[in-house]
Amino acid sequence: MLAASNGVGRFVYTPILPLMHDQAGLSATSGANLATANYVGYLAGALAGSFAPRLVRSRLVMRASMIVMAASLALMPLTQDVTLWSGLRLIAGFTSALAFVHAVGALLSGLRRSAPHLVGWGFGGIGAGIVFSGLLVLAVREVATWRTAWWIAVVLTLLLTAASWNLAPPASPAAAGAAKARPRTHRWFAALALSYTLEGIGYIIAGTFLVASITQDAPGWVGAGAWVVVGLAAIPGSALWTALARRWSRPTLLAVALLLQAAGIALTGLVPGNISALVAAAAFGGTFVGITSLALALGEHLQVPRAVALLTAGYGTGQIIGPLISRPLLGTGYSAPLLLASTVLAAATLAAAVLRIHYPHRVGHMIEPSHLARKSSASRPPHLHAPWPPHTLQDRSN
């Protein structure tokens, strides 16, 4: 589901964008506008999931969302009207957000108890979809057109949707046993939401313009190949960060992942070239899905109602802001927007570091300062440190 809704449905636009620039006459500004339309739709879908949680727990809504998304992709090659393209990308964003919240909820409720170590690999589905989308552009760029790329994306989306057609819906709050008095953790959630919103700003600038930036200074296959590297790094990336969370504190890991992502994006803006492009792609791919899984795990741990939908809404807001603040910098190429993205991600790193201060490692009990949580954690048997936090688990501190 994540491979279809996000890996292809949303992100296939990134490797197709250079083809649309060259073959369909799409300007850089119009390309940014299409991206913004997609992010507006994504925010609307996340808000719908937040205020109407039954939507994202409905298998019927999930299936309808994926069908409508595939239809929006199929209509892209049938027109060259930028306004219509914007409307189609808005629809794709809305439906992908509904599908994302549904899939993440199903992932958490389905694997939290039975196989928590597989949750990270579940998020890796986004990376798999990115790999597929990058490979399809590599395959068609020399022998076909941008229209063919969109048609192949439709087929790929439908195949991946069929594979996840019977995905079990997320458990309801009552079924998950959430009818308990919740601790007051909103100050930490506020720092988390700020960091994740800033991540949305920085990540989306890179996610939109990374391939176009690389293609600007290198052969076209290098840009599409770099996008494949992003996906290949993203597949194990989330599982790696989830595994590291069994040994180190998630707030610390979130800050480290954000810092690595900021450095990778800055490398692309400062040092053009094939080697730096591939290194930056690996750094970006290896962190952005991991950041998502870590942030959503922290939100779940803090027991804030509808944490996944609320964090996704903040992320969606950041994705709208990103193209808006980067658009004035596009006149001089893509280096300036990418450096702006790196700066924003540095700010997200600081917000994640603030989250670390007296972080409540034992939610559901008395809130402890981190140095006390360390002692408590050390006396706890290793098998109680689950790799993905249910509502009452303890998160180890480093």
Buried (B, 14 or more C-beta within 10 A) or exposed (E): BBBBBBBBBBBBBBBBBBBBBBEBEBEBEBBBBBBBBBBBBBBBBBBBBBEEBEBBBBBEBBBBBBBBBBBBBBBBBEEBEBEEBBBBBBBBBBBBBBBBBBBBBBBBBBBBEEEBBBBBBBBBBBBBBBBBBBBBBBBBBEEEBBBBBBBBBBBBBBEBBEEBEEBEBBBEEEEBEEEEEBBEBEBBBBBBBBBBBBBBBBBBBBBBBBBBBBBBBBEBEBBBBBBBBBBBBBBBBBBBBBEBBBEBBBBBBBBBBBBBBBBBBBBBBEEBBBEBBBBBBBBBBBBBBBBBBBBBBBBBBBBBEBBBBBBBBBBBBBBBBBBEBBBEBBEEBBBBBBBBBBBBBBBBBBBBBBBBEBBBBBBBEEBBEBEBBBEBBEEEEEEEBBBBBBBEBBBBBB
